[in-house]
């Protein structure tokens, strides 16, 4: 009986210690371009950890660019209904919180974001059933140029979808790379300026480009239900595996461009028509690139010259505005003077 009481006391002490440790967890803001730089932000008790083995659990997230410097609980997968997202066929939600569609063309690449020190392109896949005036399209791959590096991730083509198969492929500076198929497994570039972390063992990752962007990515197929509702008429030999994406950017310049990037300009006037069920935005010729890892579109401003980069960004000032209200909750809208 005495042993049982002692054992119970030990278990209780261990549990209390774990609780206190979890309660004390927090996030240190190490990005010098954010408002909360060098601050330690406490995590909520409901989500004391920044990681979770179960992707259905919320984790602690501190948006270090919010003036309030507070944390919140969130899922570690893209939210297709929040700013910075690009999902479906393709539907974007800009940094201004406005929903718009950009269809592009099948088997072509377009500039999603083009800034002086960051270029993000998307490859569109799809098909055009008989009698349609345009292609049905989805984003199949992303290409990144930054710090003299080139990185890509893509959804591998497959006839039928299998949740037990990983459909993600990665390259870094022209070389294929492998990330172990284990939840929370991580890969870093040699200089640690890019990190890939698996949220689940397959088909879901978070890519972090140091001091520039965080990208949450899922690979999903066009399902039979999608096909039935939208009359895509998907062929039997391709389920059009594609990406669901949500971007979070740091330190974008006022000159940023691209299909999604330009919606982060302080003075951008979105051409998407309000009140329209599917507001479609054109401009394919302005954003088209020659490849997934090129920066040769008409509106591309990416440059690897540090002098040009510093010139563009030298005048950025962060105002003490509250970006926590409205549609973005810090995910998209960047407040500046």
Order of alpha helices (4+ residues) and beta strands (2+ residues): alpha-beta-beta-beta-beta-beta-beta-beta-beta-beta-beta-beta-beta-beta-beta-beta-beta-beta-alpha-beta-alpha-beta-alpha
